[in-house]
Amino acid sequence: MRSLHLRDFGLSAAHVIAVASCLKANKSLKSISLSYNKDLGDSGAIALSQQLPNHITEVGLVNCGIGDAGGAAILRWMDTAQALQMICMEQNSFSNELKSAFRKFSADNPQTLVVI
């Protein structure tokens, strides 16, 4: 499986935690999108960040109800993601401080498109 796109499936954090537990072992996954699952929240984003392989190239987490705790966890994962080319996380509830940290990551990693 190279892509896992579960956009607007009504997934909760519990669903995402279950999905995330299967990700680490997948060596071929390149793209994952959980966008528009508004109940994913910080718990789902944190669980996802702990299981996402560092060879993922694309991540979609648009409008997932993620706040600063989940966003910071994803940002920490991004620092280890060696192949990341694009991440879209707009329409979440990030503070201006966290948005600045994402912009700094983008400036330091011009090979990665960061949409926040």
C-alpha positions as CSV (number, residue, x, y, z in Angstrom):
1,M,0.0,0.0,0.0
2,R,1.5,3.3,-1.1
3,S,-1.3,5.7,-0.2
4,L,-3.8,5.8,2.6
5,H,-6.4,8.4,2.1
6,L,-9.3,8.5,4.6
7,R,-10.5,12.0,4.1
8,D,-13.8,13.0,5.7
9,F,-14.6,9.5,7.0
10,G,-15.8,10.8,10.4
11,L,-12.8,9.3,12.1
12,S,-12.2,10.0,15.8
13,A,-9.0,10.0,17.7
14,A,-9.7,6.4,18.7
15,H,-10.0,5.4,15.1
16,V,-6.8,7.2,14.2
17,I,-4.9,5.6,17.1
18,A,-5.9,2.2,15.7
19,V,-4.9,3.1,12.2
20,A,-1.6,4.6,13.4
21,S,-0.6,1.4,15.1
22,C,-0.4,-0.3,11.7
23,L,1.7,2.4,10.0
24,K,5.2,1.9,11.4
25,A,5.6,-1.5,9.8
26,N,4.5,-0.4,6.4
27,K,7.7,0.2,4.3
28,S,5.9,1.2,1.1
29,L,3.5,3.9,2.3
30,K,4.3,7.3,0.8
31,S,1.2,9.4,1.3
32,I,-1.4,9.6,4.1
33,S,-4.4,12.0,4.3
34,L,-6.8,12.1,7.2
35,S,-8.0,15.6,6.3
36,Y,-11.5,16.7,7.3
37,N,-11.8,14.2,10.1
38,K,-12.8,17.0,12.6
39,D,-12.7,14.8,15.7
40,L,-9.1,13.6,15.2
41,G,-7.9,16.3,17.6
42,D,-4.6,16.4,19.5
43,S,-4.9,12.8,20.7
44,G,-5.1,11.5,17.2
45,A,-2.3,13.8,15.9
46,I,0.0,12.8,18.7
47,A,-0.7,9.1,18.1
48,L,-0.1,9.6,14.4
49,S,3.2,11.4,15.0
50,Q,4.5,8.6,17.1
51,Q,3.8,6.0,14.4
52,L,4.4,7.8,11.1
53,P,7.4,6.3,9.3
54,N,10.1,8.8,8.3
55,H,9.9,7.8,4.6
56,I,6.4,9.4,4.2
57,T,6.4,12.0,1.4
58,E,2.9,13.6,1.8
59,V,0.7,14.2,4.8
60,G,-2.8,15.7,4.8
61,L,-4.3,16.9,8.1
62,V,-6.6,19.7,7.0
63,N,-9.4,20.7,9.3
64,C,-8.9,17.9,11.9
65,G,-9.5,19.7,15.1
66,I,-5.8,19.8,16.0
67,G,-4.5,22.3,18.5
68,D,-1.0,23.2,19.6
69,A,-0.2,19.9,21.4
70,G,-1.0,17.8,18.3
71,G,0.6,20.3,16.0
72,A,3.8,20.4,18.0
73,A,3.9,16.6,18.0
74,I,3.6,16.6,14.2
75,L,6.3,19.3,13.9
76,R,8.6,17.1,16.0
77,W,7.9,14.2,13.6
78,M,8.6,16.5,10.6
79,D,12.1,17.0,12.0
80,T,12.8,13.3,11.6
81,A,10.9,12.8,8.3
82,Q,13.7,12.4,5.8
83,A,11.5,12.2,2.7
84,L,8.7,14.7,3.4
85,Q,7.8,16.8,0.4
86,M,4.4,18.2,1.4
87,I,2.3,18.6,4.5
88,C,-1.1,20.4,4.6
89,M,-2.4,21.3,8.0
90,E,-4.6,24.4,7.4
91,Q,-7.9,25.0,9.2
92,N,-6.7,23.7,12.5
93,S,-6.5,25.7,15.8
94,F,-2.8,26.6,16.0
95,S,-1.5,29.5,18.0
96,N,0.5,32.2,16.2
97,E,3.6,30.9,18.0
98,L,3.2,27.4,16.6
99,K,2.4,28.8,13.1
100,S,5.7,30.6,13.4
101,A,7.5,27.4,14.2
102,F,6.0,25.7,11.1
103,R,7.1,28.7,9.0
104,K,10.6,28.4,10.4
105,F,10.6,24.7,9.5
106,S,9.5,25.6,6.0
107,A,12.3,28.2,5.6
108,D,14.9,25.8,6.9
109,N,13.6,23.0,4.7
110,P,12.7,24.5,1.3
111,Q,12.3,21.1,-0.3
112,T,9.2,20.6,1.8
113,L,5.9,22.4,1.1
114,V,4.3,23.3,4.3
115,V,0.7,24.6,4.1
116,I,-0.5,25.9,7.5
